[in-house]
Amino acid sequence: MWEALATATKLNDKIVIGQVDMTKHDITLSGVQIQGYPTIYYFPRGRLGRAIEYRNAREVVALSEFVQSCQYRQTAIDKGWFR
């Protein structure tokens, strides 16, 4: 699914999609709660403590819309429009 998402959204070098198997890796992130799988978060560049959890459908179209909104949000953060 992640490869299809990358293709569907034509991701640029400013967006990174990663996958971590939390059953194999003991990682603790401030403000992030993993209660089920899959759990999807957006981590704004430069704002690690402000992760945004994705809570919609696990489908490529819905995820593409989420990624697009994250790109807009990151642009606003980078330009100082959003704090």
Secondary structure, DSSP 8 states (H G I E B T S, - for coil): -HHHHHHHHT--TT-------TTT-----TT----SSS-EEE--TT-TT--EEE-S-SSHHHHHHHHHHHHHHHHHHHTTS--
